[in-house]
């Protein structure tokens, strides 16, 4: 018995994919009617965000430039998001998805202050959040093969490194309209989010307090952690 993919879509993934598809269809109808205000109003344009059009940091994630752009992003969302949501739970997964997507947009706006060519460009697509999911997926399933271009199997841990290197190189060179800075931003935000999420200040404080208390008790009662086998003078109480 053979299966394809990570499993059925959850309610959260159905909602995310459905929203992306609905916005794409609405945009296609408007474009067919010679109305092109949707990307111009909802896409991520750093100059507009600087004029307090803050909603663009979230809405750009639901716009796509074409059918294949939408198809590959939604396929990646299903492939990587299904197992991550299964492990994390829906609330944490959705939080991670939107934090990485919006964070990638924020970093793009900040980067546009250095790369002036981005200032008036309009960036669309869920790729910032998708790259964040990819970075989380790699360490969690390091040896899981990912088929690059559906042909070459690469372990997930190396695939993440490869994609990060490609985006970094593309950022430094002409990227032919691909928002490589936003992709790279998704990787950076995901890394910082996951790194920060491993440390809980209250738990850390309790841990170090218990360590201090045990060390104090050990000194008070002459408690030793042990010693060599022939160290007969060591006392353990």
TINU-113745 format. One line per 5 residues: their letters; for each residue z, x, y of N, C-alpha, C. Coordinates in nm, 4 decimals, always signed. Atoms other than C-alpha are relative to their C-alpha. Layout:
! residues N
A) Z,X,Y,Z,X,Y,Z,X,Y ~ ...
! end
This chain:
! residues 237
XXXXX) +0.0000,+0.0868,-0.1196,+0.0000,+0.0000,+0.0000,+0.0000,+0.0892,+0.1228 ~ +0.0138,-0.0853,-0.1167,-0.1076,+0.1557,+0.3317,+0.0289,-0.0804,+0.1269 ~ -0.0272,+0.0618,-0.1288,+0.0094,+0.0806,+0.6849,-0.0548,+0.0898,+0.1101 ~ +0.0498,-0.0756,-0.1137,-0.1233,+0.1857,+1.0228,+0.0918,-0.0237,+0.1180 ~ -0.0807,+0.0129,-0.1194,+0.0875,+0.2580,+1.3253,+0.1478,-0.0078,-0.0285
XXXXX) -0.1457,-0.0041,+0.0149,+0.4633,+0.2476,+1.3883,+0.0635,-0.1329,-0.0377 ~ -0.0576,+0.1295,+0.0348,+0.5102,-0.1227,+1.3198,-0.0386,-0.1075,+0.0994 ~ +0.0367,+0.1118,-0.0876,+0.4866,-0.4626,+1.4881,+0.0557,+0.0169,+0.1409 ~ -0.0436,-0.0054,-0.1396,+0.5247,-0.5098,+1.8615,+0.1288,-0.0798,+0.0188 ~ -0.1214,+0.0724,-0.0362,+0.8666,-0.6046,+1.9928,-0.0302,-0.0933,+0.1172
XXXXX) +0.0186,+0.0916,-0.1132,+0.9144,-0.8720,+2.2581,-0.0191,+0.0773,+0.1306 ~ +0.0108,-0.0800,-0.1220,+0.9582,-0.6034,+2.5256,-0.1380,+0.0634,+0.0118 ~ +0.1326,-0.0615,-0.0033,+0.6367,-0.4229,+2.4308,-0.1089,-0.1053,+0.0205 ~ +0.0964,+0.1090,-0.0219,+0.4492,-0.7534,+2.4138,-0.0050,-0.0372,+0.1474 ~ -0.0056,+0.0351,-0.1416,+0.5679,-0.8305,+2.7670,-0.0661,+0.1073,+0.0856
XXXXX) +0.0594,-0.1090,-0.0780,+0.4698,-0.4866,+2.9012,-0.1513,+0.0037,-0.0166 ~ +0.1446,-0.0044,+0.0256,+0.1289,-0.4847,+2.7334,-0.0671,-0.1250,+0.0563 ~ +0.0560,+0.1243,-0.0534,+0.0694,-0.8500,+2.8256,-0.0137,+0.0053,+0.1513 ~ +0.0063,-0.0104,-0.1460,+0.1495,-0.7785,+3.1915,-0.1131,+0.0921,+0.0431 ~ +0.1082,-0.0924,-0.0325,-0.0883,-0.4827,+3.1985,-0.1372,-0.0638,-0.0221
XXXXX) +0.1278,+0.0652,+0.0300,-0.3665,-0.6824,+3.0351,-0.0288,-0.1106,+0.1011 ~ +0.0188,+0.1104,-0.0952,-0.3116,-0.9817,+3.2662,-0.0430,+0.0523,+0.1371 ~ +0.0369,-0.0578,-0.1301,-0.3270,-0.7647,+3.5800,-0.1410,+0.0571,-0.0057 ~ +0.1344,-0.0549,+0.0135,-0.6383,-0.5909,+3.4476,-0.1052,-0.1107,+0.0043 ~ +0.0941,+0.1111,-0.0006,-0.8129,-0.9231,+3.3832,-0.0102,-0.0629,+0.1383
XXXXX) +0.0025,+0.0567,-0.1358,-0.7114,-1.0564,+3.7245,-0.0788,+0.0908,+0.0936 ~ +0.0740,-0.0935,-0.0832,-0.8438,-0.7404,+3.8876,-0.1485,-0.0026,-0.0279 ~ +0.1415,+0.0054,+0.0360,-1.1696,-0.7655,+3.6963,-0.0670,-0.1233,+0.0592 ~ +0.0556,+0.1236,-0.0569,-1.2221,-1.1246,+3.8079,-0.0172,+0.0140,+0.1504 ~ +0.0085,-0.0172,-0.1450,-1.1460,-1.0350,+4.1696,-0.1108,+0.0978,+0.0375
XXXXX) +0.1062,-0.0968,-0.0281,-1.3761,-0.7346,+4.1554,-0.1374,-0.0628,-0.0198 ~ +0.1259,+0.0712,+0.0244,-1.6518,-0.9506,+4.0076,-0.0333,-0.0934,+0.1169 ~ +0.0182,+0.0884,-0.1161,-1.5995,-1.1799,+4.3072,-0.0087,+0.0802,+0.1300 ~ +0.0111,-0.0904,-0.1164,-1.6362,-0.8764,+4.5395,+0.1280,+0.0050,+0.0820 ~ -0.1305,-0.0111,-0.0661,-1.2654,-0.8856,+4.6215,+0.0719,+0.1210,-0.0608
XXXXX) -0.0566,-0.1258,+0.0515,-1.1107,-0.5398,+4.5907,+0.1367,+0.0314,+0.0600 ~ -0.1272,-0.0259,-0.0665,-0.7723,-0.5843,+4.7576,+0.1124,+0.0361,-0.0959 ~ -0.1108,-0.0223,+0.0932,-0.5661,-0.5539,+4.4375,+0.0406,+0.1472,-0.0084 ~ -0.0402,-0.1412,+0.0007,-0.5771,-0.1723,+4.3938,+0.0416,+0.0497,+0.1377 ~ -0.0312,-0.0451,-0.1357,-0.5719,-0.1262,+4.7701,+0.1394,-0.0432,+0.0438
XXXXX) -0.1311,+0.0524,-0.0386,-0.2523,-0.3322,+4.7949,+0.1113,+0.0447,-0.0940 ~ -0.1023,-0.0286,+0.1004,-0.0704,-0.2436,+4.4712,-0.0047,+0.1422,-0.0546 ~ +0.0106,-0.1364,+0.0496,-0.1948,+0.1081,+4.3908,+0.0925,+0.0950,+0.0743 ~ -0.0891,-0.0999,-0.0586,+0.0151,+0.4169,+4.4614,-0.0780,+0.0864,+0.0995 ~ +0.0613,-0.0804,-0.1055,-0.1029,+0.5591,+4.7947,+0.1135,+0.0620,+0.0815
XXXXX) -0.1134,-0.0642,-0.0679,+0.1420,+0.8177,+4.9360,+0.0117,-0.0344,+0.1473 ~ -0.0053,+0.0324,-0.1426,+0.0480,+0.7441,+5.2975,+0.0571,-0.1396,+0.0229 ~ -0.0522,+0.1360,-0.0128,+0.1255,+0.3739,+5.2429,+0.1490,-0.0056,-0.0352 ~ -0.1422,-0.0048,+0.0361,+0.4573,+0.4486,+5.0685,+0.0817,+0.0573,+0.1145 ~ -0.0683,-0.0577,-0.1165,+0.5508,+0.6629,+5.3686,+0.0191,-0.1017,+0.1105
XXXXX) -0.0140,+0.1094,-0.0979,+0.5002,+0.3471,+5.5787,+0.0781,-0.1166,-0.0603 ~ -0.0976,+0.0931,+0.0586,+0.7617,+0.1711,+5.3631,-0.0617,-0.1077,-0.0880 ~ +0.0552,+0.0909,+0.1017,+0.5278,-0.0052,+5.1198,+0.0516,+0.0459,-0.1365 ~ -0.0720,-0.0577,+0.1141,+0.7825,+0.0803,+4.8507,-0.0424,-0.0630,-0.1322 ~ +0.0353,+0.0690,+0.1245,+0.6584,-0.1771,+4.5975,-0.1079,+0.0735,-0.0792
XXXXX) +0.1089,-0.0719,+0.0670,+0.3620,+0.0490,+4.5202,+0.0519,+0.0946,-0.1073 ~ -0.0574,-0.0922,+0.0982,+0.5951,+0.2854,+4.3279,+0.0176,-0.0655,-0.1370 ~ -0.0112,+0.0710,+0.1272,+0.6307,+0.0161,+4.0615,-0.1272,-0.0707,-0.0415 ~ +0.1174,+0.0808,+0.0344,+0.3139,-0.1908,+4.0833,-0.1186,+0.0834,-0.0476 ~ +0.1151,-0.0814,+0.0414,+0.0730,+0.1020,+4.0375,-0.0071,+0.0175,-0.1506
XXXXX) -0.0070,-0.0187,+0.1446,+0.1880,+0.1241,+3.6741,-0.0750,-0.1087,-0.0769 ~ +0.0636,+0.1121,+0.0697,+0.0202,-0.2090,+3.5918,-0.1488,-0.0123,+0.0324 ~ +0.1423,+0.0012,-0.0337,-0.3245,-0.1280,+3.7326,-0.0727,+0.1081,-0.0791 ~ +0.0792,-0.0975,+0.0757,-0.6007,+0.0481,+3.5369,-0.1444,-0.0008,+0.0486 ~ +0.1320,-0.0196,-0.0580,-0.9389,+0.1848,+3.6341,-0.1126,-0.0562,-0.0854
XXXXX) +0.1048,+0.0506,+0.0873,-1.1314,+0.0540,+3.3345,+0.0567,-0.0391,-0.1346 ~ -0.0450,+0.0490,+0.1298,-1.1145,-0.0873,+2.9852,+0.0575,+0.1118,-0.0857 ~ -0.0482,-0.1093,+0.0844,-1.0760,+0.2502,+2.8120,+0.1300,+0.0598,+0.0537 ~ -0.1250,-0.0451,-0.0607,-0.8066,+0.3581,+3.0585,+0.1149,-0.0897,-0.0462 ~ -0.1008,+0.0957,+0.0452,-0.6129,+0.0431,+2.9734,+0.0237,+0.0128,-0.1500
XXXXX) -0.0117,-0.0028,+0.1453,-0.6847,+0.0678,+2.6000,+0.0815,+0.1192,-0.0481 ~ -0.0698,-0.1188,+0.0463,-0.5634,+0.4248,+2.5562,+0.1461,+0.0014,+0.0442 ~ -0.1392,+0.0055,-0.0446,-0.2505,+0.3731,+2.7657,+0.0816,-0.0991,-0.0815 ~ -0.0728,+0.0997,+0.0772,-0.1520,+0.0576,+2.5781,+0.0149,+0.0425,-0.1466 ~ -0.0107,-0.0538,+0.1355,-0.2265,+0.2233,+2.2441,+0.1124,+0.1021,-0.0081
XXXXX) -0.1068,-0.0994,-0.0028,+0.0012,+0.5132,+2.3392,+0.1363,-0.0665,+0.0180 ~ -0.1252,+0.0735,-0.0196,+0.2690,+0.2696,+2.4590,+0.0476,-0.0594,-0.1316 ~ -0.0362,+0.0558,+0.1303,+0.2620,+0.0991,+2.1190,+0.0401,+0.1097,-0.0989 ~ -0.0249,-0.1054,+0.0985,+0.2493,+0.4229,+1.9161,+0.1338,+0.0698,+0.0232 ~ -0.1223,-0.0745,-0.0285,+0.5336,+0.6034,+2.0940,+0.1175,-0.0911,+0.0346
XXXXX) -0.1078,+0.0859,-0.0462,+0.7283,+0.3145,+2.2418,+0.0699,-0.0779,-0.1094 ~ -0.0591,+0.0837,+0.1052,+0.7831,+0.1162,+1.9217,+0.1197,+0.0672,-0.0651 ~ -0.1088,-0.0701,+0.0697,+0.9948,+0.3776,+1.7448,+0.1126,+0.0386,+0.0954 ~ -0.1050,-0.0330,-0.0968,+1.1779,+0.4850,+2.0605,+0.0854,-0.1224,+0.0310 ~ -0.0773,+0.1216,-0.0253,+1.2770,+0.1257,+2.1338,+0.0857,-0.0365,-0.1204
XXXXX) -0.0733,+0.0310,+0.1223,+1.3839,+0.0809,+1.7722,+0.1280,+0.0836,-0.0089 ~ -0.1152,-0.0900,+0.0067,+1.6207,+0.3786,+1.8023,+0.0940,-0.0207,+0.1186 ~ -0.0813,+0.0108,-0.1212,+1.7396,+0.3356,+2.1609,+0.0548,-0.1396,+0.0236 ~ -0.0313,+0.1361,-0.0404,+1.7499,-0.0396,+2.1860,-0.0842,-0.0375,+0.1217 ~ +0.0905,+0.0465,-0.1055,+1.5507,-0.2536,+2.4305,+0.0478,+0.0322,+0.1414
XXXXX) -0.0412,-0.0277,-0.1397,+1.7684,-0.2151,+2.7470,-0.0217,+0.1454,+0.0399 ~ +0.0159,-0.1417,-0.0340,+1.7697,+0.1662,+2.7348,-0.1477,+0.0379,+0.0049 ~ +0.1428,-0.0307,+0.0024,+1.4012,+0.1793,+2.6449,-0.0681,-0.0452,+0.1295 ~ +0.0602,+0.0507,-0.1227,+1.3004,-0.0400,+2.9401,+0.0460,+0.0792,+0.1214 ~ -0.0513,-0.0820,-0.1094,+1.5242,+0.1586,+3.1720,-0.0729,+0.1336,+0.0055
XXXXX) +0.0698,-0.1284,+0.0064,+1.3659,+0.4837,+3.0549,-0.1445,-0.0149,+0.0454 ~ +0.1406,+0.0210,-0.0326,+1.0139,+0.3436,+3.0889,-0.0200,-0.0137,+0.1509 ~ +0.0192,+0.0233,-0.1424,+1.0549,+0.2232,+3.4467,+0.0518,+0.1161,+0.0852 ~ -0.0494,-0.1156,-0.0748,+1.2631,+0.5202,+3.5622,-0.1030,+0.1119,-0.0003 ~ +0.0993,-0.1073,+0.0067,+0.9995,+0.7657,+3.4394,-0.1272,-0.0376,+0.0764
XXXXX) +0.1196,+0.0423,-0.0715,+0.7098,+0.5605,+3.5768,+0.0185,+0.0021,+0.1510 ~ -0.0273,+0.0006,-0.1438,+0.8663,+0.5047,+3.9188,+0.0305,+0.1414,+0.0484 ~ -0.0317,-0.1379,-0.0374,+1.0032,+0.8600,+3.9230,-0.1243,+0.0857,+0.0122 ~ +0.1265,-0.0732,-0.0092,+0.6557,+0.9980,+3.8540,-0.0720,-0.0339,+0.1303 ~ +0.0595,+0.0395,-0.1272,+0.5322,+0.7980,+4.1522,+0.0693,+0.0661,+0.1182
XXXXX) -0.0756,-0.0642,-0.1078,+0.8091,+0.9355,+4.3745,-0.0369,+0.1479,+0.0108 ~ +0.0373,-0.1412,-0.0018,+0.7273,+1.2937,+4.2727,-0.1429,+0.0194,+0.0511 ~ +0.1368,-0.0078,-0.0514,+0.3602,+1.2256,+4.3458,-0.0018,-0.0102,+0.1519 ~ -0.0084,+0.0133,-0.1460,+0.4479,+1.1121,+4.6976,+0.0554,+0.1278,+0.0618 ~ -0.0574,-0.1251,-0.0507,+0.6637,+1.4216,+4.7476,-0.1030,+0.1123,-0.0070
XXXXX) +0.1008,-0.1049,+0.0167,+0.3868,+1.6464,+4.6115,-0.1139,-0.0141,+0.0997 ~ +0.1090,+0.0213,-0.0959,+0.1366,+1.4866,+4.8511,+0.0297,+0.0655,+0.1336 ~ -0.0346,-0.0717,-0.1221,+0.3276,+1.6559,+5.1331,-0.0478,+0.1438,-0.0053 ~ +0.0511,-0.1361,+0.0197,+0.2097,+1.9861,+4.9856,-0.1499,-0.0028,-0.0256 ~ +0.1423,+0.0155,+0.0310,-0.1248,+1.8784,+4.8385,-0.0552,-0.1127,+0.0873
XXXXX) +0.0410,+0.1009,-0.0990,-0.2685,+1.7002,+5.1410,-0.1135,-0.0892,-0.0481 ~ +0.1113,+0.0811,+0.0503,-0.5703,+1.5760,+4.9433,+0.0489,-0.1278,-0.0671 ~ -0.0558,+0.1182,+0.0653,-0.3380,+1.3262,+4.7699,+0.0474,-0.1063,+0.0996 ~ -0.0682,+0.0865,-0.0974,-0.2086,+1.1701,+5.0922,-0.0639,-0.1377,+0.0115 ~ +0.0693,+0.1278,-0.0155,-0.4747,+0.8997,+5.1163,-0.0650,-0.0486,-0.1301
XXXXX) +0.0555,+0.0443,+0.1275,-0.5686,+0.8741,+4.7484,+0.0812,-0.1157,-0.0571 ~ -0.0670,+0.1106,+0.0675,-0.4875,+0.5631,+4.5465,+0.0057,+0.0299,-0.1502 ~ -0.0224,-0.0356,+0.1401,-0.3389,+0.6344,+4.2029,+0.0447,-0.1241,-0.0750 ~ -0.0361,+0.1167,+0.0820,-0.3195,+0.3694,+3.9307,+0.0138,+0.0425,-0.1458 ~ -0.0135,-0.0252,+0.1433,-0.2187,+0.3554,+3.5660,+0.1439,+0.0208,-0.0432
XXXXX) -0.1341,-0.0145,+0.0577,+0.0856,+0.3618,+3.3377,+0.0232,+0.1377,-0.0590 ~ -0.0055,-0.1295,+0.0680,+0.0240,+0.7234,+3.2397,+0.1267,+0.0785,+0.0306 ~ -0.1241,-0.0708,-0.0308,+0.3319,+0.8583,+3.4212,+0.1105,-0.0376,-0.0972 ~ -0.1011,+0.0468,+0.0948,+0.5608,+0.6437,+3.2057,-0.0378,+0.0364,-0.1431 ~ +0.0457,-0.0335,+0.1350,+0.3479,+0.7088,+2.8948,+0.0308,+0.1464,-0.0328
XXXXX) -0.0314,-0.1417,+0.0212,+0.3863,+1.0849,+2.9373,+0.1505,+0.0199,-0.0160 ~ -0.1447,-0.0053,+0.0198,+0.7600,+1.0280,+2.9692,+0.0389,-0.0379,-0.1413 ~ -0.0251,+0.0394,+0.1384,+0.7624,+0.8458,+2.6360,-0.0414,+0.1106,-0.0964 ~ +0.0474,-0.1082,+0.0854,+0.5628,+1.1302,+2.4833,+0.1005,+0.1136,-0.0044 ~ -0.0978,-0.1084,-0.0021,+0.8179,+1.3875,+2.5976,+0.1251,-0.0357,-0.0798
XXXXX) -0.1160,+0.0426,+0.0784,+1.0998,+1.1824,+2.4434,-0.0322,-0.0033,-0.1491 ~ +0.0416,+0.0142,+0.1396,+0.9035,+1.1298,+2.1215,-0.0061,+0.1365,-0.0691 ~ +0.0184,-0.1320,+0.0601,+0.8318,+1.5018,+2.0634,+0.1267,+0.0578,-0.0617 ~ -0.1234,-0.0544,+0.0583,+1.1925,+1.6271,+2.0187,+0.0626,-0.0904,-0.1055 ~ -0.0610,+0.0926,+0.0950,+1.2921,+1.3134,+1.8288,-0.0718,+0.0017,-0.1350
XXXXX) +0.0801,-0.0074,+0.1230,+1.0090,+1.3425,+1.5736,-0.0862,+0.1270,+0.0064 ~ +0.0726,-0.1252,-0.0296,+0.9136,+1.7126,+1.6056,-0.1146,+0.0318,-0.0944 ~ +0.1031,-0.0352,+0.0986,+0.7085,+1.7410,+1.2866,-0.0953,-0.1144,-0.0304 ~ +0.0894,+0.1140,+0.0196,+0.5378,+1.4014,+1.3079,-0.1397,+0.0364,+0.0514 ~ +0.1338,-0.0384,-0.0470,+0.1613,+1.4648,+1.3246,-0.0562,-0.1022,+0.0977
XXXXX) +0.0720,+0.0817,-0.0977,-0.0251,+1.3315,+1.6278,-0.1446,+0.0463,-0.0014 ~ +0.1413,-0.0352,+0.0136,-0.4021,+1.3200,+1.5941,-0.0657,+0.0049,+0.1382 ~ +0.0657,-0.0187,-0.1289,-0.5537,+1.4660,+1.9090,-0.1473,-0.0354,-0.0132 ~ +0.1363,+0.0526,+0.0059,-0.8831,+1.2909,+1.9795,-0.0271,-0.0692,-0.1341 ~ +0.0086,+0.0707,+0.1281,-0.8105,+1.1041,+1.6502,-0.0576,+0.0875,-0.1118
XXXXX) +0.0596,-0.0908,+0.0984,-0.9278,+1.4156,+1.4597,+0.0958,+0.1103,-0.0402 ~ -0.0776,-0.1202,+0.0278,-0.6935,+1.7146,+1.4898,+0.1491,-0.0332,-0.0075 ~ -0.1444,+0.0273,+0.0109,-0.3374,+1.6691,+1.3517,+0.0821,+0.1144,+0.0585 ~ -0.0868,-0.0985,-0.0636,-0.0797,+1.8478,+1.5671,+0.1433,-0.0521,-0.0061 ~ -0.1397,+0.0442,-0.0022,+0.3014,+1.8328,+1.5188,+0.0407,-0.0426,+0.1408
XXXXX) -0.0333,+0.0599,-0.1297,+0.4561,+1.6252,+1.7962,+0.0598,+0.1012,+0.0970 ~ -0.0645,-0.0952,-0.0900,+0.6637,+1.9142,+1.9340,-0.1029,+0.0900,+0.0683 ~ +0.1050,-0.0837,-0.0588,+0.3520,+2.1261,+1.9882,-0.0959,-0.0833,+0.0851 ~ +0.0873,+0.0885,-0.0762,+0.1506,+1.8298,+2.1111,+0.0546,-0.0204,+0.1412 ~ -0.0623,+0.0174,-0.1308,+0.4006,+1.7741,+2.3938,-0.0197,+0.1247,+0.0852
XXXXX) +0.0197,-0.1254,-0.0731,+0.3829,+2.1421,+2.4919,-0.1441,+0.0143,+0.0469 ~ +0.1412,-0.0118,-0.0326,+0.0039,+2.1331,+2.4830,-0.0386,-0.0918,+0.1152 ~ +0.0335,+0.0949,-0.1050,-0.0227,+1.8210,+2.6984,+0.0629,+0.0407,+0.1330 ~ -0.0638,-0.0484,-0.1216,+0.2270,+1.9624,+2.9475,-0.0759,+0.1160,+0.0616 ~ +0.0770,-0.1150,-0.0489,+0.0272,+2.2865,+2.9726,-0.1329,-0.0449,+0.0608
XXXXX) +0.1279,+0.0514,-0.0519,-0.2991,+2.0935,+3.0204,+0.0193,-0.0638,+0.1365 ~ -0.0237,+0.0668,-0.1278,-0.1520,+1.8810,+3.2987,+0.0375,+0.0995,+0.1088 ~ -0.0364,-0.1010,-0.0988,-0.0001,+2.1848,+3.4710,-0.1235,+0.0760,+0.0469 ~ +0.1241,-0.0695,-0.0356,-0.3337,+2.3657,+3.4580,-0.0897,-0.0892,+0.0858 ~ +0.0842,+0.0928,-0.0753,-0.5162,+2.0550,+3.5823,+0.0527,-0.0210,+0.1412
XXXXX) -0.0588,+0.0160,-0.1317,-0.2724,+2.0248,+3.8709,-0.0416,+0.1131,+0.0936 ~ +0.0360,-0.1161,-0.0807,-0.3645,+2.3735,+3.9894,-0.1496,+0.0106,+0.0255 ~ +0.1449,-0.0056,-0.0135,-0.7367,+2.3052,+3.9618,-0.0548,-0.1385,+0.0333 ~ +0.0649,+0.1281,-0.0264,-0.9856,+2.0316,+4.0394,+0.0143,-0.0878,-0.1231 ~ -0.0255,+0.0843,+0.1169,-0.8809,+1.7418,+3.8132,-0.0955,-0.1183,-0.0113
XXXXX) +0.1044,+0.1026,+0.0120,-1.1864,+1.5213,+3.8682,+0.0546,-0.1427,+0.0105 ~ -0.0500,+0.1346,-0.0232,-0.9849,+1.2257,+3.9886,+0.1137,-0.0418,-0.0914 ~ -0.1113,+0.0337,+0.0881,-0.7272,+1.2281,+3.7078,+0.1302,+0.0389,+0.0688 ~ -0.1250,-0.0238,-0.0733,-0.3759,+1.1998,+3.8527,+0.0914,+0.0898,-0.0831 ~ -0.0779,-0.0921,+0.0827,-0.2445,+1.5091,+3.6737,+0.1401,+0.0220,+0.0544
XXXXX) -0.1324,-0.0151,-0.0587,+0.0428,+1.5433,+3.9189,+0.0930,-0.1132,-0.0417 ~ -0.0814,+0.1134,+0.0440,+0.1624,+1.1966,+3.8240,+0.0375,+0.0137,-0.1471 ~ -0.0305,-0.0252,+0.1410,+0.1367,+1.2812,+3.4531,+0.1104,+0.1047,-0.0125 ~ -0.0998,-0.1070,+0.0030,+0.3312,+1.6021,+3.5112,+0.1344,-0.0509,+0.0521 ~ -0.1228,+0.0593,-0.0519,+0.5824,+1.4056,+3.7164,+0.0723,-0.0838,-0.1038
XXXXX) -0.0614,+0.0777,+0.1072,+0.6394,+1.1706,+3.4228,+0.0730,+0.0885,-0.0996 ~ -0.0649,-0.0954,+0.0910,+0.7185,+1.4692,+3.1990,+0.1284,+0.0536,+0.0609 ~ -0.1173,-0.0586,-0.0665,+0.9588,+1.6169,+3.4546,+0.1133,-0.1016,+0.0102 ~ -0.1030,+0.1032,-0.0149,+1.1432,+1.2904,+3.5221,+0.0614,-0.0350,-0.1357 ~ -0.0516,+0.0306,+0.1337,+1.1728,+1.2158,+3.1490,+0.0944,+0.1091,-0.0481
XXXXX) -0.0865,-0.1117,+0.0408,+1.3171,+1.5623,+3.0850,+0.1348,-0.0072,+0.0710 ~ -0.1247,+0.0069,-0.0760,+1.5744,+1.5263,+3.3630,+0.0835,-0.1204,-0.0422 ~ -0.0708,+0.1217,+0.0420,+1.6622,+1.1723,+3.2513,+0.0705,+0.0227,-0.1341 ~ -0.0573,-0.0216,+0.1326,+1.7187,+1.2726,+2.8896,+0.1082,+0.1065,+0.0032 ~ -0.0995,-0.1052,-0.0107,+1.9063,+1.5887,+2.9809,+0.1270,-0.0525,+0.0633
XXXXX) -0.1166,+0.0561,-0.0667,+2.1344,+1.4015,+3.2174,+0.0679,-0.1064,-0.0825 ~ -0.0568,+0.1080,+0.0802,+2.1828,+1.1140,+2.9725,+0.0878,+0.0468,-0.1134 ~ -0.0815,-0.0495,+0.1103,+2.3450,+1.3405,+2.7160,+0.1441,+0.0278,+0.0426 ~ -0.1315,-0.0349,-0.0501,+2.6462,+1.4096,+2.9388,+0.0610,-0.1215,+0.0671 ~ -0.0721,+0.1120,-0.0582,+2.8936,+1.1327,+3.0141,+0.1268,+0.0559,+0.0643
XXXXX) -0.1120,-0.0655,-0.0692,+3.1454,+1.2498,+3.2801,+0.1374,-0.0385,-0.0527 ~ -0.1310,+0.0428,+0.0474,+3.4362,+1.0378,+3.1532,+0.0295,+0.0582,-0.1370 ~ -0.0192,-0.0570,+0.1336,+3.3871,+1.1503,+2.7930,+0.0245,+0.1499,+0.0073 ~ -0.0188,-0.1445,-0.0158,+3.3556,+1.5120,+2.9041,+0.1403,+0.0306,+0.0509 ~ -0.1340,-0.0226,-0.0541,+3.6779,+1.4851,+3.1047,+0.1068,-0.0186,-0.1076
XXXXX) -0.0950,+0.0230,+0.1093,+3.8635,+1.3389,+2.8059,-0.0028,+0.1145,-0.0996 ~ +0.0145,-0.1090,+0.0959,+3.7263,+1.6120,+2.5805,+0.0728,+0.1257,+0.0477 ~ -0.0624,-0.1221,-0.0508,+3.8370,+1.8985,+2.8051,+0.1504,-0.0173,+0.0191 ~ -0.1440,+0.0247,-0.0088,+4.1758,+1.7346,+2.8652,+0.0666,+0.0170,-0.1362 ~ -0.0560,-0.0151,+0.1346,+4.2357,+1.7149,+2.4884,+0.0013,+0.1462,-0.0427
XXXXX) +0.0035,-0.1429,+0.0316,+4.1306,+2.0776,+2.4485,+0.1133,+0.0742,+0.0701 ~ -0.1087,-0.0621,-0.0742,+4.3739,+2.1803,+2.7207,+0.1352,-0.0359,-0.0593 ~ -0.1262,+0.0461,+0.0563,+4.6517,+1.9731,+2.5652,+0.0283,+0.0667,-0.1342 ~ -0.0163,-0.0664,+0.1289,+4.5939,+2.1205,+2.2186,+0.0352,+0.1481,+0.0182 ~ -0.0307,-0.1408,-0.0249,+4.5940,+2.4749,+2.3588,+0.1438,+0.0169,+0.0470
XXXXX) -0.1378,-0.0060,-0.0486,+4.9215,+2.4062,+2.5388,+0.0996,-0.0223,-0.1133 ~ -0.0873,+0.0279,+0.1139,+5.0784,+2.2585,+2.2244,+0.0041,+0.1180,-0.0963 ~ +0.0071,-0.1140,+0.0903,+4.9620,+2.5554,+2.0187,+0.0920,+0.1123,+0.0468 ~ -0.0861,-0.1057,-0.0541,+5.1409,+2.7979,+2.2488,+0.1475,-0.0380,-0.0107 ~ -0.1385,+0.0457,-0.0003,+5.4567,+2.5858,+2.2617,+0.0634,+0.0096,-0.1380
XXXXX) -0.0533,+0.0007,+0.1360,+5.4994,+2.5613,+1.8831,-0.0436,+0.1203,-0.0815 ~ +0.0403,-0.1218,+0.0696,+5.3603,+2.9031,+1.7984,-0.0997,-0.0326,-0.1104 ~ +0.1010,+0.0422,+0.0961,+5.0575,+2.7489,+1.6263,-0.1172,+0.0970,+0.0066 ~ +0.1133,-0.0907,+0.0078,+4.7822,+2.9824,+1.5092,-0.1119,-0.0676,-0.0788 ~ +0.1141,+0.0611,+0.0684,+4.4379,+2.8866,+1.3986,-0.0304,+0.0674,-0.1328
XXXXX) +0.0237,-0.0708,+0.1265,+4.4567,+3.1295,+1.1044,-0.0304,+0.1454,+0.0270 ~ +0.0316,-0.1410,-0.0145,+4.3538,+3.4879,+1.0435,-0.0667,+0.0515,-0.1240 ~ +0.0593,-0.0578,+0.1191,+4.2259,+3.7295,+0.7847,+0.0849,-0.0317,-0.1222 ~ -0.0708,+0.0340,+0.1246,+4.3210,+3.6738,+0.4234,+0.1207,+0.0903,-0.0219 ~ -0.1106,-0.0935,+0.0233,+4.5455,+3.9849,+0.4204,+0.0914,+0.0127,+0.1212
XXXXX) -0.0815,-0.0052,-0.1207,+4.7003,+3.9173,+0.7603,+0.1240,-0.0852,-0.0233 ~ -0.1126,+0.0810,+0.0459,+5.0370,+3.8046,+0.6174,+0.0986,-0.0295,+0.1122 ~ -0.0920,+0.0272,-0.1101,+5.2182,+3.8140,+0.9538,-0.0400,-0.1238,+0.0806 ~ +0.0424,+0.1173,-0.0746,+5.0151,+3.5253,+1.0863,+0.0751,-0.1231,-0.0482 ~ -0.0745,+0.1201,+0.0359,+5.2227,+3.2074,+1.0962,-0.0805,-0.1231,+0.0416
XX) +0.0706,+0.1256,-0.0289,+5.0707,+2.8626,+1.0795,+0.0995,-0.1132,-0.0107 ~ -0.0978,+0.1096,-0.0009,+5.2877,+2.5659,+1.1753,-0.0732,-0.1311,+0.0315
! end
